[in-house]
Amino acid sequence: MPALSIIMPVYNVERYLREAIESVMSQTYADWELLLVDDGSTDGCPAICDEYADNDWRIKVIHKENGGQGAARNDALAMARGRYVGFVDSDDWIEPYMYARLMEAALMADADMALCGYYLDFKGLQKVKAPLPEAGTYDGSELMREGYLDRKVQSISCDKIFRREIVSDGYPSQRYFEDHATMLGWYAKVRKWVVVPEPMYHYRMRRSGVTNGFSVEKRMAKFHADLERARYISSLAFEKHRMTDAEIGGAVVASAVGTAKSIARSCGDSAMVDHLIAGIVSDSKAYFGSCRGVLSSKVRGRYESMLRNPVWFRIKMRLERLFVFAGNRKEKLLYD
């Protein structure tokens, strides 16, 4: 029985897959199993997965029809045998000592979760994701707060290991932002967690990735996940998260503004944009009254513009897009 199960969904990433697998095989921590889930890939990934499994008994392969990353991870979770579970995306890679340090920290603290820092890797540029909690051991209520605010603790799987019981419920059926929709439920079960702040995971910034590639479906999936997160955390006792209504609502309104801005700037169908913004306002306006005093002036001003005149909001966001030079520069640094 391995101490650590590492889950890697695989879908049409032939260019990056070997680097991802070999970064796991190079770990100084050796007591692991790697579960590769070929999610209906149509390139050379299935053969690559089988090749590595044939040469290392710790690697197992699941071939399945395409169902999305969440469903692929669920199939692997059903097979996982480790005391702890970690996740690596098949277009990313990890430092050779990552799991040694996370496992040592988790076992020494008897923690349900351990997390580390991570890099955002662009072409020719590497940035450390910040901020991050300081090194140490924390209790569950701090995790719920930080995880909901999504600043010091992001709602992603790959920079963490979890005790297997924490993640046993798996992921929802949605195809995008399944981590974001899932993490709070997992965090709610965490009694104790430990931080190793050194960056050890490399998140490859790709043009087609969930966080960079635009689609209306992706943006709305993120917004609906934020609504569900707010409803979920509001259903818990205050002692579980120690957050005010203003803090909970502020995250929803900020997500509403970000979603509406992105759709207005990137979707050319004005009628669709106006319809979607109307729905975003309808779903989020109940939170605005409780949080307007804690919002930044920019977010508050943009949300008020969405309320008063959504057509002008759409036009203004498109005009502002012409001057977003930093975003244009970033686009050139993304991997394919």
N, C-alpha and C positions, 0 to 999 in steps of 0.2 A: 504494500500500500504506500504510494508516494505521499510525502508530506505536502506537496504543492501540485495542484492541477493548473496548467496554463492553457487558456482557451484562445484560439486564433481562427476567427471566421475568414474565409478566403473567397474573393470574388473578382476575377479578371484583373489580377494585379501581378501578372507574370514578370513584369519589369522589376518589381520590388520584393517578391516573395522570398527568394533565396536569402536575401540580406536579413529579412525578418526572422526566418526560421533559424539561420545560423547564429543570430544574436542570442536566441534562446539556448541553442546547443553550446554556446561559448560561456554559459553562466558558470561562475565559480561555485555556485550552489548546485549540487548534482541530484538532489532527491526530488525530482519532478517528473511529471508526465505532460506531454504536449498533445492537445486534442486539436487537430486541424479539421475544420469543417468546410469542405468544398461546397459552396452554396450555388451549385449549378453553373460553375465557370465554363465559358466557351472558348477560352484561350488555352495556354499550356499549363495552367495551374493544377488541374487534376493529376497530370503525370508527375509534376514536381512534388506534390504532396506524397504520392505513392513512392517515389524514389527515396525521399527522406525516411519514410516509415519503414521501408525495406532495409535500411541501413542503421536504424537505431530503434531498439525495442521499446524505448520510452515514448515514441511518437506513434499516435494512432490517427486514422483518417476516417472521416464520415463523408460520404458523397451523397448529396441530396439535391432535389429540385430547388430552384431559386425561391427563397422566401423572405429574404432580408436578414440583416445582421442580428436582430433580436431573436428571430426564430432559430438561426444557426447557433447562437450562443446557448439557447435553451436546450437544443439537442445535445450539445456538449456537456451542459450542466447535468443532464440526466445520466451521463456516463462518468462524470468526474468522481474520483476516489480520494482526492487529497484532503487533508485537514484544512488547508487554505486553498483559495482559488484566486488566480490572477488572470488578466486579460491583456493580450497584445494584438493590435490591429496588423493586418498582413502587409500594409504599406509603411509601417513604422519600424523602429528597431530600439533595442535597449542596451544599456551599458552592461558589461560582463559581471559586475558585482551587484546589480540591482536587487535580485531576489535574495542574495545572501544577506544583504543589509536589512531588507524589509522583513524577512523571516526571523532574523536574529532579534530585531526590535519587537516584533509581534510576540514571539515566544517569551522573551525576557519580561515583557509587561503583561503577559497573558491577555493580550488585546484581541478584540474582535476584528479590528481593521488596522492596517498600517498604510501610510501614504508617503510619497516622495515628491520632490520637485520634478519638473519636466521642461524640455526645450521645445520651442516652436522652430522647426527647421525649414528655412526657405532656401532657394538656390543662392549659394554664396553668402548666406546670412543665417545666424543662429541667435535666438533670443531666449532668455530664461523667463518662463512664465511667472509673473509676480502679481500680487503679493502671495505669501505662503505663511502658514502658522509657524511659529518658532518650534524648534525641536522640543519634544516632551510628550507626556502622556496626558490625555484629556478625557473628560466624561462625555456621555452621549448628548446632553442638552446643548453643549457647545458645538457639537457636530451638526445638530439639526439647524441651529441658527446660521452657522457659517455655510452649510450646504445649501440652505434656502437662498441666502444672499448671493451665493455663487461667486464669491470673490476669493477668499483665502482657501476655501475648499470648493473645487469645481465639481459639477455633477457629471463626472466622467468615470469610467471604470479602470482605464489603463494605467493610471498612476498609483494604483492601490492593490493590496491583497485583502481578501475577506475570509473570515472563518466560513466554512462551507454552509453552515446552517443559516447564515445571514442572507445568502444569495439564492437559497433553495427555491424561492417562489419564481425566480426567473424574470423575464422581460415581457412587456406587453406586445401585442401583435403589430403595432405600428412600424412603419419602415424607416422613419426618420426620428432623430432625437430620442431614441429609446432609452439611452442612458439618462437623459434629462428627466424623462417621465418616471424612471425607476428609482433613482438614487435615494430620494427622501424616504421611501418605504424601507429600503435597506438600512439607511442611517437610523431610522427609528428603532431598529433592533440592536443597534450597537451600544454596548454597555461601556466600553473603554476603547480608545483608539490612540495610536501613537504616530508621531510625525518624524520622518527622516528628511530634513529639508533639502538635502543635496539633489540637484536635478540628475535623473538617471534614465528617464524615458525620452525618446526622440519622436515627437509628433510631426510627421511630414506634412507640410502645408501644400495641399494639392488643389488644382483648379476645380477638379470634379468632386472634391471632398464636401462633406455635409456642412462644415462651417464656412466654406468659401463659395462653392458653386451655388448660384441662386436658382431657386424655383419657387413659385407661389406655394406649391404643396409643402416644401420644406419650411418656409417661413411660417405658414399657418400651423404646421405641426408643432413648431417651437412655441408659438403663442398659446395654442391649446394645452400644451404640456404645462406652461406657466400657470394657466388658469387652474388646472387640476392640482398643481403643487400648492397653490394658495388655498384651495378648498380643503386639501388634505391637512395642511399644517394648521388651518383654523379649526379643524375638527378635533385636534389634540389638546390636552390640558396645557395651560400656560407653562407649567413646570417642565414640560417636555421640550420646549423650544425657547422660552423666555423672550418672545418677540411681541411687540405692540401691533395693534391693528394698522397703524400708520406704516410700520416697516413691512408688514405683509402686503398691504395694498400698494405701497410704493414700487415693489418689484413688478406687480402686475401692470401698473400704469407705464413704467419704464419699458416693459416688454411690448405693450400696446403701441407706444410711440416708435420704438425701434422697428417693429414689424410693419407698421403703416409707412414709415419712412422708406424702408427697403423696397416694399412693393411699389410705392409711388415712383421711386427712382428707376426701378428695373423692369417694370411691366408696362408695355406699350398700349395696352387696352384700357383706355381711360374709364370706360363704363364699368369694367371689372374692378378696377382700382377703387372707384367710388363705392361700389357695392361692398367690397371687402372692408374698406375703412368704416363704413356704416356698421357692419357687423362687429368689427373690433371695438368700436366705441360702445355699442350696445352691451357687449360682454364685459367691458371693463369699467364703465362709468360709475357703477356702484362703489368701486374702491376709491374713486378720485376724492370724494369728500373727506375721507379719513386721512388721506396722505398728502394733500396738496401743500401742507405746511412744511413737509420734509423733503419735497422734491427740489431738484436743482431748478434754477430759473429757466434754463433751456428746455428741460423736459416738461415743466409746468406750462410754459408758453406754447410749446408745440401741441400739447394735449388740448389746451384751451382752443387753439386754432382748429384742431380736429372736431371739437364740439361745435364751434360757431360756424365754421365755413370749410367743410372738408374738401370742396373743390379747390379753394385757394390753397389749402394745405398741400394738396397734390401738386399744384403748379409750383409752389414755393420749393418743395422738396426736389422737383426736377431741375429747377433753376440752380439750386445750391449744388446739385451733383456736378455741374460744370466746373466747379471750383474745388472739388475734392482731389487735389493733386496727390496727396499721400496715398489715397486708395488706388489711384492709377499706377503709382510706382510699385505698390505692393503687388498688384496684379501681375507685373512682369517678373516677380520673384517666385511665383508659385510653380510647383512641379506640375507636370501634365497628369 
